[in-house]
Amino acid sequence: MRKQTTPKVLDSCNLKHLEVLCLRHLSCPTTFGREMADNRIKFFELNTGAKIPSVGLGTYGAKHGVLQNTVITAIKVGYRHIDCASMYNNEKEIGYALKKVFGEGMVRRQDVWVTSKLWCTDHLPEDVPKALNKTL
């Protein structure tokens, strides 16, 4: 039986921690930060042929007020996968950050994966469209 692998996710507890962590990773060629900077990061290929980065910025538990700058910093250092959920109550702040990086041309929208979750309270067929529209 083939072992299933899951993406590595870095939680963005605060901007200062992320900046220090990113600088540390970028200075070491054996870490995923250097791989991201050199475009050598690994991907998971989906059944459509699309490739999603195996490393994503986790936003669960991130402090409000610093998350926008955290996401911007993450994009600057090479992250191309941002993981969200409506239950984290931070999607609006993440949206503002993404609007800024796309608007300033730091990265193209088609080069960034934004993942979210359909929470277990929204699994009824009539709840799914409302939950998805809220996230989008």
N, C-alpha and C positions, 0 to 999 in steps of 0.2 A: 504494500500500500504506500502510495506516494505521500510524503509529509507535506502538509500545507503550510506555507509561510505567510506571515502577516507583515504589513508595512511597519517600519519603525516610525514612531510619532514622538516628536519633541513637544512637551507642554510649554506654553509661553507664559510662565508665571509672572514675569515682569520684564520690561524693556531692558533694563540694565543687565539682568542675568542673560538675556538672549544675546545682547551685544557682546558680552564677555565670552559666552559660549561660542558664538559665531567666529569671533576673532581667534579663539583658541583652535577651533576646527580648521579655519582657513590657514593657520600657520603650520599645520601638521599634515603632510601628504597622505597619511594613512587613514584619515578620518573622512566621514561623509561630507563635511564642509568643503574640503578640497575637491572631492569628487563633483560636488555641485558646481563649484566655481569653474572646473575644467570640463563641464558637461559630460562627465563619465558616470553619472548617477545611474543606478539600475532602475528598470521599469518593469511593471507587470503588464503583459499584453492581454487585452480583453478579447472576447470572441469577435468583436467588430474590427479588430486590428489596431484599435487605438491603444496607446501606451500611457499608463498612469505612473507617475514617479513613485518609487517604493518608499521614499522618505517624505513625510508630510508634517506640516506645522500643526500640532494639536492646539485647539483653542479652549478646551475645557478648563474651567477654573482660572482663566486669565483675568487679571484685574481690569475692571472697567476704567477708562481714562488713559490707559497706556497701551491698550490692545491695538488701536489704530497704528501707532508708531511701531509696535512690535511686528505687525503684519508687513508694513512698509520696509522695515529693516530686513525681515526674512526674505522678501522678494529681492531686495538689493543684493543679498549675499547668495542668492541662487535657489531658494525654495520655489517650487512650482506646483505645490500641492498644499492647499489649506483645508483642514478638516473642521467642520462646524456641526452644530445641531441647534435646532430651535430652542430646545430645553436649556441650552447654555446661556440664553438671553444676551447674546453678543453679536448676532448676525448683522444688525444694523451698523455697528461700529466696524465690523469686518468689511461690510459693503462700502462704507466711506473710504476705507483704506484702499480697497481694490479700485474704486472709481478714480482715486488720485493716481495710483501707479499706472493705470491704463491711460488716463487723460494726459499724464506727463510723458508717456511713451517709454516708461521704464521697461515694460514688458507688454506683449500683445495678449489680448484676452484668450485667444485660441491656444496660448502656450501655458495657461494656468488651469489647474484642476481645482475645483471647489467642491468638496464632498459634504454631504449632510446626512441626516438620518430621519427616517419616518418613525417617530416615537411610538411606543406600544399603545399609547392612549389614542392614537389616530389610525388604527388598522381597520376600522369598519369602512366598508366601501364608500359610504357617504362622507366620511371624514377625510379620506385621502386627498381629494382635490383641494380642500380648504387648507390642509397642512402644507401641501406642496406649494400652493400659491403664496402662503405666508412666508415660506423659506425663500422663494424666488423673488 
